[in-house]
Amino acid sequence: PVIRDLEGSYYLRDEGDGMLIGPYEGEDQMELAPREWKGTMPPELTYHLFEGDLERLMDSMEAATGLVPQLETVGIKTVLNGPTCWPSDGNHLVGPSHQKPNYWNACAESYGIAHGAGLG
């Protein structure tokens, strides 16, 4: 199950033996891709991670602990900060693959949790 808090701007779900808090950052907070990427992520950096910056996430963390107070006592194991790539127009990428016969893509879901059921 997933809890999505639009007011607190985060989602919360179980992840293995722990909990995952995923913030939705505003443009004023998010770390943008370096200019040298020129609007696209280099394929060799598929698993690239930026520095984990917990301070930037504190508003979402505090909102989550307000809803689930037990989060205050469990500690933080990892802060992941990786690039998320979506089409600039915000539309889905759905349709047949040009690289693989009989294969269909359903990706670039900016709100995968909300759109997943309609595409699955």
C-alpha positions in Angstrom: 0.0 0.0 0.0 1.0 3.6 -0.7 0.0 6.7 1.2 0.2 9.9 -0.8 -0.1 13.2 1.0 -0.7 16.0 -1.4 -0.6 18.7 1.2 2.7 17.4 2.7 4.0 16.7 -0.8 5.3 13.2 -0.3 4.4 9.5 -0.6 5.1 6.8 2.0 5.2 3.1 1.5 6.9 0.0 2.8 10.3 -0.9 1.4 11.7 -4.3 2.5 11.9 -4.1 6.3 11.5 -0.3 6.4 9.6 2.6 5.1 10.3 4.8 2.1 9.4 8.5 2.1 9.5 10.0 -1.4 9.2 13.8 -1.5 7.8 15.8 -4.4 10.0 18.8 -4.6 9.1 22.1 -6.0 11.2 23.7 -8.7 12.8 26.0 -6.1 14.1 23.0 -4.2 15.0 20.4 -6.7 18.5 19.8 -8.0 18.5 20.1 -11.7 20.6 18.2 -14.1 24.1 19.7 -14.8 24.2 21.9 -17.9 26.6 19.6 -19.7 23.9 17.0 -19.9 22.2 19.3 -22.4 18.6 18.3 -21.6 19.2 14.5 -21.7 20.8 12.0 -19.4 24.0 10.4 -20.7 23.4 6.6 -21.1 26.6 5.9 -19.2 25.1 7.6 -16.1 22.0 5.4 -16.0 22.6 4.7 -12.3 23.9 8.2 -11.4 23.1 9.6 -8.0 23.5 13.1 -6.7 24.6 13.9 -3.2 22.0 13.0 -0.6 20.8 16.3 0.9 18.6 15.5 3.9 18.2 19.2 4.8 16.4 19.8 1.6 13.9 17.1 2.4 13.0 18.1 5.9 9.6 19.6 5.1 8.5 16.4 3.6 10.1 14.3 6.4 8.4 16.4 9.1 5.0 16.1 7.3 5.5 12.3 7.2 6.3 12.0 10.9 3.3 14.1 11.6 1.1 11.4 10.0 3.2 8.4 11.2 4.9 9.4 14.5 6.8 6.1 14.7 9.1 7.4 11.9 10.7 9.8 14.4 12.2 6.8 16.3 13.4 4.5 13.5 16.2 6.5 12.0 17.3 7.0 8.4 19.2 4.3 6.6 19.8 5.9 3.2 19.1 9.1 1.4 18.9 8.5 -2.4 18.9 11.5 -4.7 18.8 10.4 -8.3 17.6 12.0 -11.5 14.1 11.3 -12.7 13.6 11.7 -16.4 10.2 12.6 -17.8 9.2 13.9 -21.2 9.1 17.7 -21.2 5.5 17.8 -22.2 4.5 15.6 -19.3 2.7 13.0 -21.5 3.2 9.2 -21.2 5.4 7.3 -23.5 3.2 4.4 -24.6 3.4 2.4 -27.7 5.3 -0.2 -29.6 9.1 -0.3 -29.2 11.1 0.5 -32.3 14.1 -1.5 -31.0 12.3 -4.7 -30.0 9.6 -6.5 -32.1 6.4 -7.4 -30.2 7.4 -5.3 -27.2 5.4 -2.3 -25.9 6.6 0.5 -23.8 4.5 2.1 -21.0 6.9 4.5 -19.3 7.6 8.1 -18.3 4.8 8.2 -15.8 5.3 11.4 -13.8 2.8 10.1 -11.3 3.3 6.3 -11.7 1.2 5.5 -8.6 -1.8 7.3 -10.0 -1.4 6.4 -13.7 -0.2 2.8 -13.3 -3.6 1.2 -13.1 -4.8 2.8 -16.3 -1.7 1.6 -18.2 -1.2 -1.8 -16.6 
